[in-house]
Amino acid sequence: MLRANDIVKSYGHLQVLRGIDIEITQGEIVSIVGSSGAGKTSLLHILGTLEKPDAGELLFEGKALHTFSSSQLSEFRNRRIGFVFQFHHLLPEFTALENVSIPGWIAGKSNKQVAQDAIDLLDRLGLSDKLNAKPSELSGGEQQRVAVARSLINKPGIVFADEPTGNLDSANARSLHNLFQQLRDELQQTFVIVTHNEELASMSNRVLHLKDGKWQS
C-alpha cells in the first residue's frame, strides 16, 4: 500500500533521517519505536505527507506522492489518510458528532451521508450515547476514540498515529490498541503508530526500531 525509498530529512545542520526504506501492507499495524530525537515523528509526518523529504521517493498504491503539488497533497490527504495525535485536537465548541464529521464536510460529501457515517463510527467505537457531548464532557479515553472516529470518516487507506496513547492511563491505552486491532481485523484498516510504549507496540504486526535516523535490527 505504501512504500518509501531512501528518505532523507534534515533541519538545518541536523540530519534526522538517513536513507529510510519502508513498506506498509494493507491490513497491518506497524509500530515505530525509538528514543526521543530518533526521527520517529519526522518520518511519520513525511509518510503522511505533512512534510516533504529532502530526498527520496514516497509511493501510495503506485502513486508517486513526492511529485504531487501542495494542493494535490491536501486533497489526497483528506481523502486517503487519517491522523490520530497524542493531543486529540478536537474543536471544543463542536459536539463529538460534529468533530467526527468535519473531514467529511471538507471532502464535499453530503451532510446526510457524513452524519450517518459518523454515527455508525461512533457507535462502533462505543460512543453512541455521546453523540451530542462536547469534548469537555468526555473522558480522555472517550476524546481519543472520537479522534479515531474522525480519522476514519473518509474511509482512508491508512491511519497514522503519533503517540496516540501518550495522554492515556494504562487501561485506556490498552483499550485503544485493542481498538486498532479490532479495526484491522474487521475493516482491514492499516495503521502506522509511533509510540514509546514497547508493551503496546508488541501488540502490532511489526515493530520497527529507529535510532539516529536509521533502522536498527
C-alpha positions as CSV (number, residue, x, y, z in Angstrom):
1,M,0.0,0.0,0.0
2,L,2.7,2.5,1.0
3,R,6.4,2.4,0.1
4,A,9.2,4.9,0.9
5,N,12.6,4.6,-0.6
6,D,15.8,6.3,0.7
7,I,14.0,9.0,2.7
8,V,16.4,11.8,3.9
9,K,15.4,14.7,6.1
10,S,17.5,17.5,7.8
11,Y,16.6,20.5,9.8
12,G,19.5,22.9,9.3
13,H,22.7,21.0,10.1
14,L,20.8,18.2,11.9
15,Q,20.1,15.2,9.8
16,V,17.2,13.3,11.4
17,L,16.5,10.7,8.7
18,R,19.4,9.0,6.9
19,G,18.1,7.0,4.0
20,I,15.0,5.3,5.3
21,D,13.2,2.5,3.4
22,I,9.8,1.1,4.5
23,E,6.9,-0.9,3.0
24,I,3.5,-1.0,4.6
25,T,0.9,-3.6,3.5
26,Q,-2.8,-3.2,3.7
27,G,-4.4,-4.5,6.9
28,E,-1.4,-4.5,9.1
29,I,-0.4,-2.5,12.2
30,V,3.2,-1.3,12.2
31,S,4.7,0.4,15.3
32,I,7.8,2.6,15.1
33,V,9.6,2.9,18.4
34,G,12.8,4.6,19.5
35,S,14.1,7.2,21.9
36,S,13.3,10.9,21.7
37,G,15.1,12.5,18.8
38,A,15.4,9.3,16.8
39,G,13.3,10.8,13.9
40,K,10.1,8.9,14.5
41,T,7.7,11.8,14.3
42,S,9.6,13.3,11.3
43,L,9.2,10.0,9.5
44,L,5.5,9.8,10.3
45,H,4.9,13.3,9.1
46,I,6.7,12.5,5.8
47,L,4.9,9.2,5.3
48,G,1.6,11.1,6.0
49,T,2.5,13.9,3.5
50,L,2.5,16.5,6.2
51,E,6.2,17.3,5.4
52,K,8.3,16.7,2.3
53,P,11.6,14.8,2.5
54,D,14.8,16.4,1.3
55,A,15.4,13.3,-0.9
56,G,13.7,10.0,-1.5
57,E,10.5,8.6,-3.0
58,L,7.1,8.1,-1.5
59,L,4.6,5.9,-3.2
60,F,1.0,5.1,-2.2
61,E,-0.8,2.4,-4.2
62,G,1.7,3.2,-7.0
63,K,1.1,7.0,-7.0
64,A,4.4,9.0,-6.7
65,L,3.3,11.3,-3.9
66,H,6.7,13.1,-3.8
67,T,5.8,14.6,-7.2
68,F,2.4,16.0,-6.1
69,S,1.8,19.7,-5.7
70,S,0.7,21.1,-2.3
71,S,-2.9,21.3,-3.4
72,Q,-2.8,17.8,-4.7
73,L,-1.4,16.5,-1.5
74,S,-4.0,18.3,0.6
75,E,-6.8,16.7,-1.4
76,F,-5.1,13.3,-1.3
77,R,-4.5,13.6,2.5
78,N,-8.2,14.5,3.2
79,R,-9.5,11.5,1.2
80,R,-6.9,8.7,1.7
81,I,-5.1,9.4,5.0
82,G,-6.2,9.6,8.6
83,F,-4.4,11.0,11.6
84,V,-4.5,10.5,15.3
85,F,-2.2,12.5,17.5
86,Q,-1.2,12.5,21.2
87,F,-3.4,15.5,21.8
88,H,-6.8,14.8,20.2
89,H,-7.2,18.3,18.7
90,L,-11.0,18.2,19.0
91,L,-12.7,21.5,18.5
92,P,-14.2,22.4,21.9
93,E,-17.2,24.2,20.6
94,F,-18.4,21.2,18.5
95,T,-20.1,18.0,19.6
96,A,-18.5,14.6,19.1
97,L,-20.7,14.0,16.1
98,E,-19.7,17.3,14.5
99,N,-16.0,16.8,15.3
100,V,-16.0,13.4,13.5
101,S,-18.0,14.9,10.6
102,I,-15.6,17.8,9.8
103,P,-13.2,15.9,7.4
104,G,-16.3,14.6,5.5
105,W,-17.6,18.1,5.1
106,I,-14.3,19.2,3.8
107,A,-14.3,16.4,1.3
108,G,-17.6,17.8,-0.1
109,K,-19.7,14.8,0.9
110,S,-23.5,15.2,1.5
111,N,-24.4,16.2,5.1
112,K,-26.8,13.3,5.3
113,Q,-24.1,10.7,4.3
114,V,-21.5,12.3,6.6
115,A,-23.8,12.3,9.6
116,Q,-24.8,8.6,9.0
117,D,-21.1,7.6,8.6
118,A,-20.2,9.5,11.8
119,I,-23.0,8.0,13.8
120,D,-22.0,4.5,12.6
121,L,-18.4,5.0,13.6
122,L,-19.1,6.4,17.0
123,D,-21.5,3.5,17.6
124,R,-18.8,1.0,16.6
125,L,-16.3,2.7,19.0
126,G,-18.8,2.5,21.9
127,L,-19.8,6.2,21.9
128,S,-23.4,6.0,20.6
129,D,-24.5,7.8,23.8
130,K,-22.0,10.6,23.4
131,L,-23.0,11.9,20.0
132,N,-24.0,15.4,21.3
133,A,-21.4,15.7,24.0
134,K,-18.7,18.4,23.8
135,P,-15.1,17.4,24.3
136,S,-15.1,18.9,27.8
137,E,-17.9,16.4,28.7
138,L,-15.8,13.4,27.6
139,S,-13.1,11.4,29.4
140,G,-9.6,11.3,27.9
141,G,-10.2,7.9,26.5
142,E,-13.5,8.9,25.0
143,Q,-11.9,12.0,23.4
144,Q,-9.2,9.9,21.8
145,R,-11.9,7.5,20.5
146,V,-13.7,10.5,18.9
147,A,-10.3,11.4,17.3
148,V,-10.0,7.9,16.0
149,A,-13.6,8.0,14.5
150,R,-12.7,11.4,12.9
151,S,-9.6,9.8,11.3
152,L,-11.8,7.1,9.8
153,I,-14.7,9.2,8.5
154,N,-13.4,9.4,4.9
155,K,-12.5,5.7,4.8
156,P,-8.8,6.3,4.5
157,G,-6.4,3.7,3.2
158,I,-4.0,4.2,6.1
159,V,-4.1,5.9,9.5
160,F,-1.0,7.4,11.1
161,A,-1.0,7.7,14.9
162,D,1.7,9.8,16.7
163,E,1.9,8.8,20.4
164,P,-1.9,8.2,20.4
165,T,-1.8,6.8,24.0
166,G,0.7,9.4,25.4
167,N,-2.0,11.1,27.5
168,L,-3.9,8.0,28.5
169,D,-3.7,5.8,31.5
170,S,-2.6,2.2,31.0
171,A,-6.1,0.8,30.9
172,N,-7.3,3.3,28.3
173,A,-4.0,2.9,26.3
174,R,-4.5,-0.9,26.1
175,S,-8.1,-0.3,25.1
176,L,-7.1,2.0,22.3
177,H,-4.6,-0.5,20.9
178,N,-7.2,-3.3,21.2
179,L,-9.5,-1.0,19.1
180,F,-6.8,-0.6,16.5
181,Q,-6.6,-4.4,16.3
182,Q,-10.3,-4.7,16.0
183,L,-10.5,-2.2,13.1
184,R,-7.6,-4.0,11.4
185,D,-9.4,-7.4,11.7
186,E,-12.9,-6.2,10.8
187,L,-12.2,-3.5,8.3
188,Q,-8.7,-4.4,7.0
189,Q,-7.7,-0.9,8.3
190,T,-3.9,-0.1,8.1
191,F,-2.2,1.7,10.9
192,V,1.3,3.1,11.4
193,I,1.9,4.1,15.0
194,V,4.7,6.0,16.6
195,T,5.0,5.1,20.3
196,H,7.3,5.0,23.3
197,N,5.2,2.2,24.8
198,E,7.1,-1.1,24.0
199,E,4.4,-3.3,25.6
200,L,1.7,-1.8,23.4
201,A,3.9,-1.8,20.4
202,S,4.3,-5.6,20.8
203,M,0.6,-5.9,20.0
204,S,1.3,-4.8,16.4
205,N,2.1,-7.0,13.4
206,R,5.5,-5.5,13.2
207,V,7.7,-3.3,15.4
208,L,10.4,-1.2,13.7
209,H,13.2,0.4,15.8
210,L,14.6,3.7,14.8
211,K,17.8,5.1,16.2
212,D,19.7,8.2,15.0
213,G,17.6,8.3,11.8
214,K,18.2,4.7,10.8
215,W,16.5,1.3,11.3
216,Q,18.1,-0.9,13.9
217,S,17.8,-4.7,13.6
